[in-house]
Amino acid sequence: MKRAANGGGHSAAPSQRQLRVGEEIRHALAEVLIRTEFRDPDLAHAHITVSEVRMSPYLKHAAVFASVLGNQDIRPLLPALRRVAPYLRAQLAPKLKLRVVPDIKFLADEALDEASKINALLHTPAVARDLGPEET
């Protein structure tokens, strides 16, 4: 039997089960966030979107990548989301077909920021000059 190159027995890519469970949690969590009115003043009027959920190999932990609608920074809301994580986990339990609901850890989704930086770099004069029309 062949082992993975990293020595831990786990491949670098997530398994199909991790992807499926992560997507199921993303959908359920998005529904809970839309329908719940939080008493926490930091979250009372925030419109939070969940872009991705990454599961640990044994499905015990979920890293939730979230952002705020309107291109606002989510970092000020992360402590409030961490405070309500146990409540959200309890709300997810009846919606999921899992024996154990994973612990939820909220992280800022920086994919849009990175895409904006790359787009800005591609439109700088130096790069535009190098990417000019090809010579035929």
C-alpha positions in Angstrom: 0.0 0.0 0.0 1.4 3.4 -1.0 1.5 6.2 1.5 1.1 9.9 0.8 4.3 11.9 0.2 3.8 14.2 3.2 4.3 11.2 5.6 1.1 11.9 7.6 -1.1 9.6 5.5 -3.3 12.5 4.5 -3.2 14.0 1.0 -2.9 17.8 0.6 -6.3 18.0 -1.2 -9.5 17.7 0.7 -11.5 14.5 0.3 -14.9 14.4 -1.4 -16.5 13.9 2.0 -14.8 17.0 3.4 -15.9 19.0 0.4 -19.5 17.7 0.6 -19.8 18.3 4.4 -18.2 21.8 4.0 -20.7 22.7 1.3 -23.6 21.4 3.4 -22.5 23.4 6.4 -22.0 26.5 4.2 -25.6 26.3 2.9 -27.1 25.7 6.4 -25.0 28.4 8.0 -26.0 30.9 5.4 -29.6 30.1 6.0 -29.2 30.5 9.8 -27.4 33.8 9.4 -30.1 35.2 7.1 -33.0 34.1 9.4 -31.5 35.0 12.8 -31.8 38.3 14.5 -28.8 38.7 16.8 -29.0 40.5 20.1 -25.3 41.3 19.8 -25.1 45.0 18.8 -22.1 44.3 16.5 -24.1 41.8 14.5 -27.6 43.3 14.7 -27.4 45.0 11.3 -24.5 43.2 9.6 -25.2 41.2 6.4 -22.7 38.4 6.5 -22.1 36.0 3.7 -20.3 32.7 3.9 -18.1 32.1 0.9 -16.4 28.8 1.9 -16.2 26.2 4.7 -13.1 24.1 4.9 -13.4 20.9 7.0 -10.6 19.2 9.0 -9.8 15.7 7.9 -11.9 14.1 10.7 -14.8 16.6 10.3 -14.3 17.9 13.9 -13.5 21.5 12.9 -14.8 23.9 10.3 -13.0 27.0 9.2 -15.7 29.4 7.9 -14.6 32.1 5.5 -17.0 35.0 5.8 -17.4 38.5 4.4 -19.8 41.4 4.7 -21.9 42.6 1.9 -21.0 46.0 0.5 -17.3 45.4 0.4 -16.9 46.3 4.1 -14.1 44.9 6.3 -15.3 41.9 8.3 -12.4 42.0 10.8 -14.2 44.1 13.3 -17.1 41.6 13.3 -14.9 38.5 13.9 -14.9 38.7 17.7 -18.7 39.0 17.7 -19.0 36.0 15.3 -16.7 34.0 17.6 -19.0 34.8 20.5 -22.1 33.5 18.8 -20.3 30.5 17.2 -21.7 28.1 20.0 -25.2 29.3 19.3 -24.8 28.9 15.6 -23.4 25.4 16.1 -26.5 24.5 18.1 -28.7 26.0 15.3 -26.9 23.9 12.7 -27.3 20.6 14.6 -30.9 19.8 13.4 -30.1 20.8 9.8 -27.1 18.6 9.3 -27.0 14.8 8.8 -23.9 14.5 11.0 -23.3 12.6 14.2 -21.2 15.4 15.6 -21.5 19.1 14.6 -18.0 20.5 14.1 -16.6 23.4 16.0 -16.9 26.6 14.0 -14.0 29.1 13.6 -14.7 32.3 11.6 -12.0 33.7 9.4 -12.0 36.8 7.1 -12.5 35.9 3.4 -9.7 37.8 1.6 -10.2 36.3 -1.8 -11.9 39.4 -3.2 -9.2 41.6 -1.8 -6.5 39.5 -3.4 -8.4 39.5 -6.7 -8.6 43.3 -6.6 -4.9 43.6 -5.9 -4.0 41.3 -8.8 -6.3 43.2 -11.1 -4.7 46.5 -10.1 -1.3 45.0 -10.7 -2.3 43.8 -14.1 -3.4 47.3 -15.1 -0.2 49.1 -14.0 1.6 50.7 -16.9 4.7 48.4 -16.5 2.7 45.3 -16.7 0.4 46.6 -19.5 3.4 47.4 -21.5 4.7 43.8 -21.2 1.2 42.4 -21.9 0.8 44.6 -25.0 -0.3 43.3 -28.4 1.6 40.3 -29.5 3.9 40.6 -32.5 2.8 38.5 -35.4 
